[in-house]
Amino acid sequence: MAASFRLENLYDLKGRIAVVTGGGTGIGWMITQGLAANGAKVYITGRRKDVLEKTAASFEKTEGSGEVIPLVMDVTDRESIAAVQKELQTREGKLHILVNNAGQSGPVSKFFNDMTAPEHQSAETLGQAMFKNESFEAWAELYSINSSSIFFVTMAFLGLLAKGSEDRANYTSCVVNITSISGLWKLAQNHFCYNSAKAAATHLTKMLATELAVKKIPVRVCGVAPGVYGTEMTIDRLKRDGVDKVALGLQPVPAQRAGSAEEIAGAVIFLVSPAGNYTNGHEIVVDGGALAVNPSLT
């Protein structure tokens, strides 16, 4: 009995097959390294073949680790998603882990939080500035990648995930949606579109978990909401301005630093491993305490 509590058994990912969208950079790559280092075979997807191949080649294999395999996929294109689903069906015939991580930052109105900006002369000037600075097209594009893609990729791979639940006793395949604390804050942080799209991703996570459970489909759906991490979207600002100016909260981040790769990967590893197998429909917030001191939905 004691052996079941050992770390190598609690968090055993050997033989697990995973897909991480947007897995070639940023948080996606942090998660990929965590999964592969613990034995999983990880397919990383994205639109840039050269980036994926370079990233996959950089993975340092060690004894007991898995592997990283690049696959080009555009999560906003059904034909592209279907092609990768077919490829995985042929290669593996099943899937145990799907991490919906792909995302972008979208339209930003930097003057919104600058109370000295001329746009703040009146409600009229502010409203007109916001109305003209952003567009329906930009909002639609960001919602497509940050929330709609979760639905389409999950549904395309649902059969493979259900199949993955059949090969190990007391193990259920898991979808992990990478959301954001921005979707839980009651602050816009200069980007209403991004925050509302991430809020949609959070609710979509809960709906998918509930609907699959009541329909007795053996696939769990959970979420991980990161705070501030050093990614392509934030690394330059972190170096220049620090974590609090990137977070744009009303109160400083209690941890007084950005999150680490190990911290975000660890949250995902828990959910997709035997240790997290009884967790379904929940979102883990990994934010250094930012939501604890700022107005949020939690």
C-alpha positions as CSV (number, residue, x, y, z in Angstrom):
1,M,0.0,0.0,0.0
2,A,2.8,2.5,0.9
3,A,4.2,2.2,-2.6
4,S,1.0,3.9,-4.0
5,F,1.9,7.0,-2.2
6,R,5.4,7.4,-3.7
7,L,5.8,10.3,-6.0
8,E,6.7,8.2,-9.0
9,N,3.3,6.5,-8.7
10,L,1.2,9.5,-7.6
11,Y,2.4,11.5,-10.6
12,D,3.2,8.7,-13.0
13,L,2.8,9.8,-16.6
14,K,4.7,7.0,-18.3
15,G,2.8,5.7,-21.3
16,R,0.5,8.8,-21.4
17,I,0.0,10.5,-24.7
18,A,-0.6,14.2,-24.6
19,V,-1.3,17.1,-26.9
20,V,-0.4,20.7,-25.9
21,T,-1.7,23.4,-28.2
22,G,0.6,26.4,-28.5
23,G,3.2,24.0,-26.9
24,G,6.2,25.5,-28.7
25,T,6.5,28.7,-26.6
26,G,5.7,30.3,-23.3
27,I,3.5,28.6,-20.8
28,G,2.7,25.8,-23.3
29,W,6.4,24.9,-23.5
30,M,6.7,25.1,-19.7
31,I,3.8,22.6,-19.4
32,T,5.2,20.4,-22.2
33,Q,8.6,20.0,-20.4
34,G,6.8,19.0,-17.2
35,L,4.8,16.3,-18.9
36,A,7.6,14.9,-21.0
37,A,10.1,15.0,-18.2
38,N,7.8,12.7,-16.2
39,G,7.3,10.2,-19.0
40,A,4.6,11.4,-21.3
41,K,4.8,11.4,-25.1
42,V,3.8,15.0,-25.9
43,Y,2.7,16.3,-29.3
44,I,3.1,20.1,-29.4
45,T,1.1,22.0,-31.9
46,G,1.2,25.5,-33.3
47,R,1.1,27.3,-36.6
48,R,4.9,27.9,-37.0
49,K,6.6,24.7,-38.1
50,D,10.1,26.0,-37.6
51,V,9.4,27.1,-34.0
52,L,7.8,23.8,-33.1
53,E,10.7,21.8,-34.6
54,K,13.4,23.9,-32.9
55,T,11.6,23.7,-29.6
56,A,11.0,19.9,-29.8
57,A,14.7,19.4,-30.6
58,S,15.7,21.3,-27.5
59,F,14.1,18.9,-25.1
60,E,16.7,17.1,-23.1
61,K,15.8,13.5,-22.7
62,T,16.8,11.7,-19.6
63,E,16.2,8.2,-18.2
64,G,12.5,7.7,-17.7
65,S,11.4,10.8,-19.7
66,G,9.1,10.8,-22.6
67,E,9.4,12.7,-25.9
68,V,8.3,15.8,-27.6
69,I,6.9,15.7,-31.2
70,P,6.0,18.7,-33.3
71,L,2.7,18.8,-35.3
72,V,1.5,21.9,-37.2
73,M,-2.1,22.8,-36.3
74,D,-4.1,26.0,-36.4
75,V,-6.6,25.8,-33.6
76,T,-8.9,28.3,-35.3
77,D,-9.2,26.1,-38.5
78,R,-11.5,23.1,-38.5
79,E,-9.7,21.4,-41.4
80,S,-6.3,21.8,-39.6
81,I,-7.7,20.4,-36.4
82,A,-9.4,17.5,-38.3
83,A,-6.1,16.6,-40.0
84,V,-4.2,16.4,-36.7
85,Q,-7.0,14.3,-35.2
86,K,-6.7,11.9,-38.1
87,E,-2.9,11.8,-37.7
88,L,-3.2,11.0,-34.0
89,Q,-5.9,8.4,-34.7
90,T,-3.4,6.7,-37.1
91,R,-0.3,7.0,-34.9
92,E,-1.7,6.4,-31.4
93,G,-5.4,5.5,-31.5
94,K,-6.0,7.2,-28.2
95,L,-5.2,10.3,-26.2
96,H,-4.9,10.7,-22.4
97,I,-4.1,14.4,-22.0
98,L,-5.2,17.5,-23.9
99,V,-3.9,20.9,-22.8
100,N,-5.8,23.7,-24.6
101,N,-3.1,26.4,-24.1
102,A,-3.0,28.3,-27.4
103,G,-3.9,32.0,-27.0
104,Q,-3.1,35.6,-27.8
105,S,-3.3,38.9,-26.1
106,G,-5.6,40.8,-28.6
107,P,-6.6,44.4,-28.7
108,V,-5.3,46.7,-26.0
109,S,-6.3,50.3,-25.1
110,K,-3.3,51.5,-23.1
111,F,-4.8,54.9,-22.4
112,F,-7.7,53.3,-20.5
113,N,-5.8,53.2,-17.2
114,D,-3.8,56.4,-17.8
115,M,-5.9,59.0,-16.0
116,T,-3.7,61.8,-17.4
117,A,-4.4,60.8,-21.0
118,P,-6.6,63.2,-23.0
119,E,-9.1,60.5,-23.6
120,H,-10.2,60.9,-20.0
121,Q,-11.5,64.5,-20.4
122,S,-15.1,63.2,-20.1
123,A,-17.3,60.1,-20.4
124,E,-17.9,61.1,-24.0
125,T,-14.2,61.4,-25.0
126,L,-13.4,58.1,-23.2
127,G,-16.3,56.2,-24.8
128,Q,-15.5,57.5,-28.3
129,A,-11.8,56.7,-27.9
130,M,-12.6,53.1,-26.8
131,F,-15.2,52.7,-29.5
132,K,-12.7,53.8,-32.2
133,N,-9.6,52.1,-30.9
134,E,-10.9,48.6,-31.0
135,S,-12.9,46.6,-33.6
136,F,-15.4,43.8,-34.0
137,E,-12.9,42.0,-36.2
138,A,-10.2,42.1,-33.5
139,W,-12.6,40.9,-30.8
140,A,-13.9,38.1,-33.0
141,E,-10.3,36.9,-33.8
142,L,-9.3,36.8,-30.2
143,Y,-12.4,35.0,-29.0
144,S,-11.8,32.5,-31.8
145,I,-8.4,31.5,-30.5
146,N,-8.8,32.1,-26.7
147,S,-12.2,30.5,-26.2
148,S,-13.9,29.0,-29.3
149,S,-10.8,26.9,-30.1
150,I,-11.2,25.1,-26.7
151,F,-14.6,23.8,-27.8
152,F,-13.6,22.7,-31.3
153,V,-10.3,21.1,-30.4
154,T,-11.9,19.3,-27.4
155,M,-14.7,17.9,-29.5
156,A,-12.4,16.8,-32.3
157,F,-10.3,14.8,-29.9
158,L,-13.1,13.6,-27.6
159,G,-13.3,10.1,-29.0
160,L,-9.5,9.7,-28.7
161,L,-9.7,10.9,-25.1
162,A,-12.5,8.5,-24.2
163,K,-10.4,5.7,-25.7
164,G,-7.5,6.7,-23.5
165,S,-9.6,6.1,-20.4
166,E,-9.8,2.4,-21.2
167,D,-6.2,1.3,-20.8
168,R,-5.6,1.8,-17.1
169,A,-7.8,1.1,-14.1
170,N,-9.1,4.1,-12.2
171,Y,-7.6,6.5,-14.7
172,T,-9.8,9.0,-16.7
173,S,-8.3,11.1,-19.5
174,C,-8.2,14.8,-18.8
175,V,-8.6,18.1,-20.7
176,V,-6.8,21.0,-19.1
177,N,-7.8,24.5,-20.3
178,I,-5.2,27.2,-19.7
179,T,-7.3,30.2,-18.8
180,S,-6.1,33.2,-16.8
181,I,-6.6,35.2,-13.7
182,S,-7.5,38.0,-16.1
183,G,-10.8,36.1,-16.7
184,L,-11.5,36.1,-13.0
185,W,-10.6,39.7,-12.1
186,K,-13.2,42.5,-12.1
187,L,-10.5,44.7,-13.7
188,A,-10.0,45.2,-17.4
189,Q,-6.2,45.6,-17.3
190,N,-6.4,47.7,-20.5
191,H,-7.8,44.7,-22.4
192,F,-11.5,44.1,-22.1
193,C,-11.4,41.6,-25.0
194,Y,-8.7,39.4,-23.5
195,N,-10.3,39.3,-20.1
196,S,-13.8,38.6,-21.3
197,A,-12.5,35.9,-23.6
198,K,-10.6,34.2,-20.8
199,A,-13.8,34.4,-18.6
200,A,-15.6,32.6,-21.4
201,A,-12.9,29.9,-21.4
202,T,-13.4,29.5,-17.6
203,H,-17.1,29.0,-18.0
204,L,-16.7,26.8,-21.0
205,T,-14.4,24.6,-18.9
206,K,-17.2,24.1,-16.3
207,M,-19.9,23.5,-19.0
208,L,-17.8,20.8,-20.7
209,A,-17.0,19.1,-17.5
210,T,-20.7,18.9,-16.5
211,E,-22.0,17.9,-19.9
212,L,-19.5,15.1,-20.4
213,A,-20.1,13.8,-16.9
214,V,-23.9,13.7,-17.2
215,K,-23.6,12.1,-20.5
216,K,-21.3,9.5,-19.0
217,I,-18.4,10.3,-21.3
218,P,-15.2,9.3,-19.5
219,V,-13.2,12.5,-19.9
220,R,-12.5,15.0,-17.2
221,V,-12.2,18.7,-17.9
222,C,-10.4,21.1,-15.6
223,G,-8.7,24.5,-15.9
224,V,-5.5,26.2,-14.7
225,A,-5.6,30.0,-14.4
226,P,-2.0,31.4,-14.4
227,G,-1.1,34.8,-13.0
228,V,1.9,36.7,-14.3
229,Y,4.5,34.5,-16.0
230,G,7.4,35.3,-18.3
231,T,6.2,34.5,-21.8
232,E,6.5,36.1,-25.3
233,M,3.7,38.4,-24.4
234,T,5.1,39.6,-21.0
235,I,8.9,39.0,-20.7
236,D,10.0,42.4,-22.0
237,R,7.5,44.3,-19.8
238,L,8.5,42.2,-16.8
239,K,12.2,43.1,-17.2
240,R,11.4,46.7,-17.7
241,D,8.5,47.4,-15.3
242,G,8.2,44.5,-12.8
243,V,5.4,42.1,-11.9
244,D,3.0,44.7,-10.5
245,K,2.9,46.9,-13.6
246,V,2.3,43.9,-15.7
247,A,-0.5,42.6,-13.5
248,L,-2.1,46.0,-13.3
249,G,-4.0,45.1,-10.1
250,L,-5.2,47.5,-7.4
251,Q,-2.9,45.8,-4.9
252,P,0.6,44.3,-5.5
253,V,1.1,40.6,-6.1
254,P,1.8,39.2,-2.7
255,A,4.6,36.8,-4.0
256,Q,6.4,39.9,-5.4
257,R,7.6,38.0,-8.4
258,A,6.4,36.2,-11.6
259,G,5.5,32.5,-11.5
260,S,8.0,29.8,-12.5
261,A,7.8,27.1,-15.2
262,E,7.8,24.4,-12.5
263,E,4.9,26.0,-10.7
264,I,2.6,26.1,-13.7
265,A,3.7,22.7,-15.0
266,G,3.2,21.2,-11.5
267,A,-0.5,22.3,-11.4
268,V,-1.1,20.6,-14.8
269,I,0.8,17.5,-13.8
270,F,-1.4,17.1,-10.7
271,L,-4.6,17.3,-12.7
272,V,-3.6,14.8,-15.4
273,S,-1.8,12.3,-13.2
274,P,-3.2,9.6,-10.9
275,A,-3.0,12.1,-8.0
276,G,-5.6,14.4,-9.7
277,N,-7.8,11.7,-11.1
278,Y,-10.7,12.5,-8.7
279,T,-10.7,16.2,-9.7
280,N,-13.2,17.3,-12.4
281,G,-14.8,20.6,-13.4
282,H,-12.5,22.8,-11.2
283,E,-10.0,25.5,-12.0
284,I,-6.7,25.8,-10.2
285,V,-5.4,29.4,-9.8
286,V,-1.6,29.7,-9.8
287,D,-1.1,33.5,-9.3
288,G,1.2,34.3,-6.3
289,G,-1.9,35.4,-4.4
290,A,-2.9,38.1,-6.8
291,L,-6.7,37.2,-6.7
292,A,-6.6,37.1,-2.9
293,V,-5.9,40.9,-2.7
294,N,-7.7,42.1,-5.8
295,P,-11.4,42.3,-6.7
296,S,-12.3,39.0,-8.5
297,L,-15.0,36.5,-9.2
298,T,-13.6,33.9,-6.8
